[in-house]
């Protein structure tokens, strides 16, 4: 022992107390002894609560050992109590042990006190350690039970050979049972599983335990009130010393809220996809509406010429034969103008009505020319100079021609709108080039340009600088290009304007346009 034992000695004979001290110290027990002989002193010392062992005579003039034992048992039950007496008979000693005494030593055999004290103190220490371990265990079990309750996670064990199953309290609750109200068993578990999941769960258990491998499964349980709960169970085998598996342990977790959240997220994604599709349709319509005035003007010119030529032809046909040659020329003009109007209408119809064909070979230069044809009058009305810088022998790309053309059209219309109020020289450059394994298209304008830090922000849904805009054009255009395996980005175009570029991967054959 590293410190002196604190001994409370109930003894009325001073000499006997000194003999006990000498025997203990001779036996190698360093001790600090406090001697008392009255009830009041004995009780007061116990209140201090600092004793390692109590030694007590059985018979004192005004007090007795049995009364002292009862007091000690009530106030200091963990302190060893040893009788040291010369008058203690065998029956009395047995009765004292029953009442809680640790040991007894007769004064005529006082040498035995050394072993008795050592044994009593050692046992008290072991008992204190066990009690502390039990307290820690109960505390850990309480923490675990509370953690399982808060996290909705239960634990279980399963002995395969005996079928014995154990459940934690939370495992009971997860399966819809009151803790301890049902006998844990595989059959009890299966009755709680939703009937539509039961066969699958049983098959997983049988296959996994037969092979001795871990398993993880999601399933539903039906609670007594009819509500459904989604659980995820993880089971792990516990091999014995020989490597054989006869036991499984695992956890079950309530994932109902996660499942509901996932379902809500899927529904939200579906709604967003529908919204995006509708916005794409609206954006497409809005883009085409911008061109309506230009297209109407372009179609109106040949139609007006046709009407005028038809009127002149009617007059000339009513006149004499010399005017027949002029009527012939008027009819030729009507044919040319009618063909021109028909081509414009065909281009618009192709852009609006053409069905998607993701596997179509696309000539980017041709797509650019068709967009330019639709916007040429709008360019002229806004006094915008157009420059085409198109690579020759440009490889085909693969995708949906209408969607790619929609992207080009959207970029060109945005450029026209950006330059419509600008006092700077209005220049629009549309270019194409082969770029490694891709084709790159760019639209460069001389408008007010893009502010620093906006090159990514402008592609966000609903971002717009227009008072009446919906802010989906660039977002949808980027989505279209990315869906084709390409990339759309923007950059400033010093000293004025902006440049938008997109790249599309080459067609699989790598074929170049003839």
Helices and strands as residue ranges (DSSP letters): E 5-10, H 14-26, E 31-36, H 39-48, E 53-56, H 65-75, E 80-85, H 90-98, E 103-106, G 107-112, H 113-151, E 153-159, E 165-167, H 169-174, H 186-192, H 195-211, E 215-222, E 228-239, E 245-254, H 256-318, G 321-323, H 324-353, E 360-362, H 364-381, E 385-390, E 397-399, H 401-419, E 427-435, E 438-445, G 457-459, H 473-483, E 487-492, E 498-505
